[in-house]
Amino acid sequence: MTRLRLLAPLLAAGALAAMAVATVRGAGCDDPGYYAPIDGGYELVGGCVAAGDLLVPSSPTEPPTDVGAPDRG
């Protein structure tokens, strides 16, 4: 019973690592891309991510109001 307690975390970690490798191999990306220095920063060139794949939340048109904030004046 104590051997099972010692080996169970190791077996679970091995199974999770194998699943991670299989997931990455099955991702289907032929061009992994590379980072290029641009204007003092870096930009991903190539790769499997297109601009339409990223969800960017829209900015609020009005600043939020503090309706329930206590008056400190």
PyMOL commands that set and color helices and strands:
alter all, ss='L'
color gray80, all
select helices_A, chain A and resi 2-25+51-53
alter helices_A, ss='H'
color red, helices_A
select strands_A, chain A and resi 34-38+41-45
alter strands_A, ss='S'
color yellow, strands_A
deselect
rebuild
show_as cartoon
